[in-house]
Amino acid sequence: MQHDYLDIVKKREEHFSDYARRSTDCVGRKRPLEPDHHRTEFERDCHRTLHSLPFRRLRHKTQVFFAPKNDHICTRMEHALHVASISSTICNHLDLNTTLAEAIALAHDLGHPPFGHLGERALHKIHELYKLPPFVHEAQSLRVIDHFKDRAHNYTLNLTFEVRDGVVCHYGEGNEQGVQPDRQKDIKGVEVTAARLQNPATLEGCVVRMSDRIAYLGRDFEDAVEAEIISQDDLPRDIQKNLGKSNSQIVGTFVHDVIQASKGLDRIQFSDTLFPYYMKLKDFNYKKIYENRKLTIQYRRIYMILKDLFDLFLDIIIEIKRGREKRDRHDGYMYKVFYEFLDDMQYPDEVPDAQVVSDFVAGMTDNFAMRAFEELFLISPPV
């Protein structure tokens, strides 16, 4: 039956571009799985990610705005779905593998910490203090894929090499006009050190890298208007004229441009005409939104929350020797969750205690981090 399905897949992908990664050419996984009779390996990656705990947590992780109470503000989960949708559209028009691109897009932000960009900045500083490798969410996303174990089934996501590569190399903050795949590298050797240093090995990975940028620029602008950080009229007139003044218009303009500019090429790019306006919109967002005092003033609070949580759990992990001793000294829900995390993950001794704690803190949602801080550090009034 598996052989019959592969024949169907081959026929379905006959029209693919020479630059596409066909499902039947999938390189495999770190730990092989039994073949599935009804799905390709990339289809399985989509489903494994969608049903995972790290993906479900993304619905309570901030995209840009700290712990928003407005239900209409974008979350990390919505952003992942937006990137998957944009990637699928571009791949369809360029005859690339939409399923591979969707799998990369769904998993690309699994390692984002709580509190959005400010949370990442805070953990980066904490890593410096404890002499850990720089904290960047692209690398952390690959750590989640390779190391996070599902409590019910005791296995990691174990995604394909193509998806792992696309995730760790998705760097969405770059300023390139286009991205070309690095077809010479051995994707079986790609690890967390590739983050922000390498291009993806597949053209589908390049599509996700560009789609990530398309997805967040217009959405962040509209969210900033919704949050009353800026007004719609603040958007410069030349950007409105050439890109549009709503998220849907901006995304539509960028997608059309990338498709037209990338046809027939082993490269995904903006046109020479539109790229300057991409850079202008990005510069506008950074100055008026990401560096807006209403947001940056929250950094000290976010750093304090994450640093206090980090230090507390680091003290505990040393005291209890990773759960092997004195576990009864600490009672309460937050400690229970931490002990369960240690039991599930089964870290080898060579992994530093600080890295274990970093993985735990980075996996928290905004709500869980706030609740943990309140329960563990705030003094309750007498009853």
matplotlib code that plots the C-alpha trace (Angstrom):
import matplotlib.pyplot as plt

x = [0.0, 2.9, 4.3, 1.0, 0.8, 4.3, 3.4, 0.4, 2.7, 5.2, 2.4, 1.1, 4.5, 5.4, 4.8, 7.1, 9.9, 13.4, 14.2, 11.6, 12.3, 10.0, 8.5, 9.9, 13.4, 13.1, 16.5, 14.9, 15.1, 17.6, 15.6, 13.8, 10.0, 7.9, 6.5, 3.0, 0.7, -1.3, 1.1, 4.4, 7.2, 6.5, 2.8, 3.6, 5.8, 2.9, 0.7, 3.3, 3.8, 0.1, -0.6, 2.5, 2.4, 5.0, 2.8, -0.3, 1.5, 2.1, -1.5, -0.6, 2.8, 3.0, 4.0, 5.0, 2.7, 3.3, 0.4, -2.3, -5.8, -7.2, -8.3, -7.7, -3.9, -1.8, -0.2, 2.7, 0.3, -1.6, 1.8, 2.9, -0.4, 0.0, 3.5, 2.2, -0.6, 1.7, 4.3, 1.7, 0.5, 4.0, 4.9, 1.8, 2.6, 6.3, 5.5, 7.3, 6.5, 3.7, 3.7, 7.4, 7.0, 4.0, 5.8, 8.7, 6.4, 4.3, 7.5, 9.6, 8.8, 8.4, 11.4, 10.1, 10.1, 7.3, 6.8, 7.8, 10.9, 11.5, 11.4, 14.0, 16.2, 15.9, 16.9, 19.8, 21.1, 20.6, 22.5, 25.4, 25.4, 25.6, 28.0, 25.5, 25.4, 23.5, 19.8, 18.2, 14.7, 15.8, 18.3, 15.8, 13.2, 15.6, 16.3, 12.5, 12.3, 15.2, 14.9, 11.4, 9.6, 5.8, 4.7, 2.0, 4.2, 7.8, 9.1, 10.5, 9.1, 11.9, 11.1, 12.7, 16.2, 14.6, 12.3, 14.9, 17.2, 14.4, 13.5, 16.9, 17.7, 14.5, 16.0, 13.2, 15.0, 17.5, 17.7, 18.4, 16.5, 16.5, 17.6, 19.2, 19.4, 22.7, 22.5, 26.0, 25.6, 24.9, 21.6, 22.1, 24.9, 22.8, 22.5, 21.7, 24.9, 23.5, 21.1, 21.5, 24.6, 23.3, 20.8, 18.3, 19.2, 15.8, 14.0, 11.0, 13.0, 13.8, 10.1, 9.4, 12.2, 10.8, 7.2, 8.0, 9.0, 5.9, 3.7, 4.9, 5.4, 1.8, 0.3, 2.5, 1.5, -2.2, -1.8, 0.0, -3.0, -5.4, -3.3, -3.3, 0.5, 0.2, -2.5, -3.1, -2.3, 1.2, 2.1, 4.1, 2.2, 4.7, 4.4, 0.6, 0.7, 3.1, 2.2, -1.2, -2.4, -3.9, -2.3, -4.3, -3.2, 0.5, 0.6, -1.1, 1.3, 4.4, 3.2, 2.4, 5.8, 7.8, 6.0, 6.7, 10.3, 11.2, 9.6, 12.1, 14.8, 16.6, 16.1, 13.2, 13.3, 11.6, 11.7, 14.1, 11.0, 9.4, 12.3, 13.0, 9.5, 9.9, 12.9, 11.0, 8.1, 10.5, 12.4, 9.0, 8.0, 11.2, 11.2, 7.5, 6.5, 9.3, 11.3, 8.2, 8.6, 5.2, 6.8, 10.4, 9.5, 8.3, 11.7, 12.9, 9.8, 10.1, 13.8, 13.1, 10.4, 12.4, 15.7, 14.0, 12.3, 15.6, 17.6, 15.0, 14.8, 18.5, 19.0, 16.4, 17.9, 21.3, 19.8, 17.7, 20.4, 18.0, 15.3, 17.3, 17.3, 15.3, 12.2, 9.9, 11.5, 9.5, 5.7, 3.3, 2.1, 5.0, 7.6, 5.5, 5.5, 9.3, 9.9, 7.7, 9.7, 12.9, 11.4, 10.1, 13.2, 15.7, 18.7, 22.1, 24.6, 26.7, 23.9, 24.6, 22.0, 21.6, 20.7, 18.1, 16.5, 16.7, 14.7, 12.1, 11.7, 11.7, 8.9, 6.6, 3.7, 3.1, 0.3, 2.3, 5.4, 3.2, 1.4, 4.7, 6.2, 3.1, 2.9, 6.6, 7.7, 4.7, 3.7, 0.1, -1.9, -2.9, -6.3]
y = [0.0, 2.4, 1.7, 2.5, 5.8, 6.8, 6.2, 8.6, 11.2, 10.9, 11.5, 14.4, 16.1, 15.5, 19.1, 20.4, 22.7, 21.3, 23.4, 21.8, 19.2, 16.3, 14.3, 11.1, 12.6, 13.3, 12.7, 11.2, 11.8, 11.5, 8.5, 6.7, 6.1, 3.3, 4.3, 5.7, 4.3, 7.4, 10.4, 11.6, 12.4, 16.1, 15.6, 13.8, 16.7, 19.1, 16.8, 16.1, 19.8, 20.7, 18.1, 19.0, 20.8, 23.4, 24.4, 24.6, 26.9, 29.4, 30.6, 32.1, 33.6, 37.2, 38.1, 41.7, 43.1, 42.1, 40.0, 41.6, 41.6, 42.4, 39.1, 40.6, 41.1, 38.5, 35.6, 33.3, 30.6, 32.9, 34.1, 30.6, 29.9, 33.2, 32.2, 28.7, 30.3, 32.8, 30.1, 27.8, 30.5, 31.3, 27.6, 26.9, 29.5, 28.5, 24.8, 24.0, 21.6, 23.4, 20.7, 21.0, 24.8, 24.5, 22.0, 24.4, 27.4, 25.7, 24.7, 27.8, 29.6, 26.7, 28.1, 31.6, 32.5, 34.3, 38.1, 38.3, 40.1, 41.6, 38.2, 37.0, 40.0, 39.2, 35.6, 36.5, 38.7, 35.9, 33.5, 35.9, 36.1, 32.3, 31.8, 29.9, 30.1, 33.2, 32.8, 33.1, 31.7, 30.0, 27.8, 27.3, 26.1, 23.4, 22.4, 22.0, 19.8, 17.6, 17.5, 18.3, 15.1, 14.7, 13.7, 11.2, 9.4, 10.1, 11.0, 14.1, 15.8, 14.2, 16.2, 15.5, 16.9, 19.3, 20.8, 21.0, 22.9, 25.3, 26.0, 26.8, 28.9, 30.8, 34.1, 36.6, 39.8, 40.0, 42.7, 40.6, 41.4, 37.6, 34.3, 31.5, 27.9, 26.5, 23.2, 22.2, 21.8, 18.4, 19.0, 15.9, 17.9, 21.1, 21.9, 24.9, 26.6, 27.2, 29.8, 33.2, 32.0, 29.8, 29.9, 27.0, 24.0, 24.0, 26.6, 25.9, 26.9, 30.1, 30.7, 30.4, 32.8, 35.5, 34.7, 35.2, 38.8, 39.3, 38.0, 40.1, 43.6, 44.3, 42.4, 44.2, 47.6, 46.7, 45.4, 48.6, 50.6, 48.3, 48.7, 52.5, 52.6, 54.5, 55.5, 54.3, 57.8, 57.5, 55.2, 57.2, 58.1, 56.5, 53.2, 53.4, 54.2, 51.3, 48.6, 49.5, 50.7, 47.5, 44.1, 42.3, 44.9, 44.8, 41.0, 40.8, 43.2, 41.4, 38.0, 39.0, 40.7, 37.7, 35.3, 37.5, 38.2, 34.6, 32.7, 30.3, 31.1, 29.0, 32.0, 33.7, 37.5, 40.9, 42.9, 45.9, 48.1, 46.9, 46.0, 49.7, 49.9, 46.7, 48.3, 51.5, 49.7, 47.6, 50.8, 52.4, 49.4, 49.4, 53.1, 53.6, 50.2, 47.9, 50.8, 52.7, 53.7, 52.2, 48.8, 49.2, 50.6, 47.0, 45.5, 46.0, 44.3, 41.4, 40.9, 41.0, 38.3, 36.0, 36.5, 35.9, 32.7, 31.6, 32.1, 30.4, 27.2, 27.1, 27.1, 24.3, 22.1, 22.3, 21.6, 18.6, 17.3, 17.4, 15.7, 12.8, 14.2, 16.4, 16.8, 17.0, 20.3, 22.3, 22.0, 23.7, 23.6, 25.4, 23.1, 20.1, 21.3, 21.8, 18.3, 16.8, 18.7, 17.2, 13.7, 14.0, 15.5, 13.1, 15.4, 13.8, 15.0, 16.8, 19.4, 22.4, 23.0, 26.6, 25.2, 22.9, 25.9, 28.0, 25.4, 25.4, 29.2, 29.6, 27.1, 29.1, 31.0, 34.7, 33.7, 30.9, 33.1, 35.8, 33.2, 31.6, 34.9, 35.9, 32.6, 32.3, 35.9, 38.1, 38.2, 37.4, 39.6, 38.0, 36.3]
z = [0.0, 0.8, -2.7, -4.3, -2.4, -3.4, -7.0, -6.6, -5.0, -7.8, -10.3, -8.3, -8.2, -11.9, -12.7, -10.0, -11.0, -11.3, -8.2, -6.0, -3.4, -4.2, -1.4, -2.7, -2.4, 1.3, 3.0, 6.1, 9.9, 12.7, 13.9, 11.1, 11.5, 10.1, 6.7, 6.7, 4.1, 3.5, 4.0, 2.7, 5.2, 4.9, 5.4, 8.6, 9.7, 9.3, 11.5, 14.1, 14.6, 14.7, 17.4, 19.5, 22.8, 21.7, 18.8, 21.0, 23.4, 20.6, 20.9, 24.3, 23.2, 22.1, 18.6, 19.4, 22.1, 25.7, 27.2, 25.1, 26.4, 23.0, 21.3, 17.9, 18.4, 16.6, 18.5, 17.6, 16.5, 14.1, 12.8, 12.0, 10.2, 8.3, 7.2, 6.1, 4.1, 2.3, 1.7, 0.2, -2.2, -3.4, -3.8, -5.8, -8.3, -8.6, -8.8, -5.6, -2.8, -0.8, 1.9, 2.7, 2.9, 5.2, 7.4, 7.8, 8.4, 11.1, 13.0, 12.4, 15.7, 18.1, 20.1, 20.6, 24.3, 26.2, 25.7, 22.0, 20.8, 24.3, 25.8, 23.3, 24.1, 27.8, 27.4, 25.2, 28.0, 30.6, 28.3, 28.3, 32.1, 32.3, 29.4, 27.3, 23.5, 22.3, 22.6, 19.2, 18.6, 15.3, 17.2, 20.1, 17.6, 16.5, 20.1, 20.6, 17.5, 18.5, 22.3, 23.6, 24.5, 24.4, 27.9, 26.7, 24.1, 25.3, 21.8, 20.2, 17.1, 15.1, 11.9, 8.6, 7.8, 5.2, 7.7, 10.5, 8.0, 7.0, 10.6, 11.9, 8.7, 8.5, 9.8, 9.3, 10.3, 7.4, 4.8, 1.7, -1.5, -2.2, -0.8, -2.8, -1.4, -0.4, -2.3, -1.4, 2.3, 4.0, 5.7, 7.8, 9.6, 10.2, 13.9, 16.0, 15.1, 11.6, 12.9, 11.3, 9.5, 6.7, 3.9, 3.7, 1.5, -0.3, -2.3, -0.2, 2.9, 1.1, 0.4, 4.2, 5.0, 2.7, 3.7, 7.4, 6.6, 4.4, 7.2, 10.1, 8.5, 7.5, 10.5, 13.0, 11.5, 11.7, 15.3, 16.3, 15.0, 16.9, 20.1, 19.5, 19.4, 16.1, 13.7, 10.2, 8.9, 10.3, 7.4, 4.9, 1.7, -0.6, 1.2, 1.1, -2.6, -3.5, -1.0, 0.4, 3.8, 5.3, 6.1, 3.3, 0.7, 1.9, 1.9, -1.5, -3.0, -1.7, -2.6, -6.2, -6.5, -5.1, -7.5, -10.5, -9.6, -8.8, -11.7, -13.3, -10.8, -8.2, -5.8, -4.0, -4.2, -4.3, -7.5, -7.8, -7.9, -4.7, -2.5, -1.5, -0.2, 1.7, 3.4, 4.0, 5.7, 7.8, 8.9, 9.7, 11.8, 13.8, 14.5, 15.2, 16.6, 17.8, 19.3, 20.5, 24.2, 25.0, 24.2, 25.1, 28.6, 29.4, 28.8, 32.3, 33.7, 31.3, 32.0, 35.8, 35.5, 33.3, 35.3, 38.6, 37.3, 35.7, 38.9, 41.1, 38.9, 38.5, 42.3, 42.5, 39.8, 41.5, 45.0, 43.9, 41.5, 38.5, 40.5, 41.9, 45.5, 48.0, 45.7, 48.7, 49.8, 47.3, 47.2, 44.8, 41.2, 39.6, 41.2, 40.1, 36.5, 36.7, 38.1, 35.4, 32.8, 34.1, 34.2, 30.6, 29.1, 30.7, 29.9, 29.8, 32.4, 29.8, 29.2, 31.5, 34.3, 33.0, 29.5, 31.0, 32.9, 29.7, 27.8, 30.6, 30.7, 27.0, 26.7, 29.0, 27.6, 28.5, 30.9, 32.6, 33.1, 34.7, 36.9, 37.9, 38.9, 40.9, 42.7, 43.4, 44.2, 45.1, 48.7, 49.3, 51.7, 55.0, 54.9]

ax = plt.figure().add_subplot(projection="3d")
ax.plot(x, y, z, "-o")
ax.set_aspect("equal")
plt.show()
